Amino acid sequence: MEDISFLKILNSLNLGENTYILSFINKLTKLHIFLKRTLRNIKINAFNTRVVHLWFVNTNVKFILDPYAAATYYTSYMTKINNSITS
């Protein structure tokens, strides 16, 4: 897959950078983190290059900025049922 620049994509869609940013900024209701990626990495989970090279695995890094969301995520993860173990 060719690594196309962000500006080339916007130009092909006849969009300016400000129009693109305004199209989703108004829909954001809480703080978000947007990771800079190349086009070839767009379908890969959020990752840390050093961790990938050390562990040789795909990691799923989650940025949780809300304390309630962190507690909810942690609780649901720790109490989930692993069907492969219970079967």
C-alpha positions as CSV (number, residue, x, y, z in Angstrom):
1,M,0.0,0.0,0.0
2,E,1.4,3.4,-1.0
3,D,2.0,5.7,1.9
4,I,-0.1,8.8,0.9
5,S,0.2,12.0,2.9
6,F,-2.7,13.5,4.8
7,L,-2.8,16.6,2.6
8,K,-3.0,14.4,-0.6
9,I,-6.0,12.6,0.9
10,L,-7.7,15.9,1.7
11,N,-7.0,17.3,-1.7
12,S,-8.5,14.2,-3.4
13,L,-11.6,14.8,-1.4
14,N,-11.6,18.6,-2.1
15,L,-11.4,19.3,1.6
16,G,-9.3,21.9,3.4
17,E,-7.5,21.0,6.7
18,N,-9.7,23.4,8.7
19,T,-12.9,21.9,7.3
20,Y,-11.7,18.4,8.1
21,I,-10.8,19.3,11.7
22,L,-14.1,21.2,12.2
23,S,-16.1,18.3,10.9
24,F,-15.3,16.1,13.9
25,I,-14.2,18.6,16.6
26,N,-17.8,19.7,17.1
27,K,-18.8,16.1,17.8
28,L,-16.3,15.6,20.6
29,T,-17.8,15.7,24.0
30,K,-14.8,14.7,26.1
31,L,-11.1,14.6,25.9
32,H,-9.6,12.3,23.2
33,I,-6.1,11.3,22.1
34,F,-5.4,11.0,18.4
35,L,-2.4,8.9,17.5
36,K,-0.3,9.9,14.5
37,R,-0.1,7.0,12.1
38,T,1.0,6.2,8.6
39,L,-1.6,4.9,6.1
40,R,-0.1,1.4,6.3
41,N,-0.6,1.3,10.1
42,I,-4.2,2.6,10.1
43,K,-5.8,-0.8,10.9
44,I,-3.3,-1.7,13.6
45,N,-4.2,-1.3,17.3
46,A,-2.6,1.6,19.1
47,F,1.0,0.5,19.7
48,N,4.4,1.5,21.0
49,T,7.2,0.7,18.6
50,R,9.6,-0.2,21.3
51,V,7.2,-2.6,23.0
52,V,6.4,-4.3,19.6
53,H,10.0,-4.9,18.9
54,L,10.8,-6.2,22.4
55,W,7.8,-8.5,22.8
56,F,7.2,-9.4,19.1
57,V,3.5,-9.0,19.6
58,N,0.7,-6.6,18.7
59,T,-0.4,-4.8,21.9
60,N,-3.6,-3.0,22.5
61,V,-2.8,0.2,24.3
62,K,-5.8,2.1,25.7
63,F,-5.6,5.7,26.9
64,I,-8.1,6.2,29.6
65,L,-8.5,9.9,30.6
66,D,-11.6,9.6,32.8
67,P,-11.2,8.0,36.3
68,Y,-14.7,6.5,36.2
69,A,-14.0,5.0,32.7
70,A,-10.7,3.6,34.1
71,A,-12.5,1.9,37.0
72,T,-15.3,0.6,34.7
73,Y,-12.8,-0.8,32.2
74,Y,-10.6,-2.4,34.9
75,T,-13.6,-4.0,36.7
76,S,-15.2,-5.4,33.6
77,Y,-11.8,-6.8,32.4
78,M,-11.1,-8.4,35.8
79,T,-14.6,-9.9,36.1
80,K,-15.0,-11.2,32.5
81,I,-15.6,-14.9,32.0
82,N,-13.0,-16.7,29.9
83,N,-15.1,-19.2,28.0
84,S,-12.1,-21.3,27.0
85,I,-11.3,-22.0,30.7
86,T,-14.9,-22.7,31.8
87,S,-15.7,-25.0,28.9
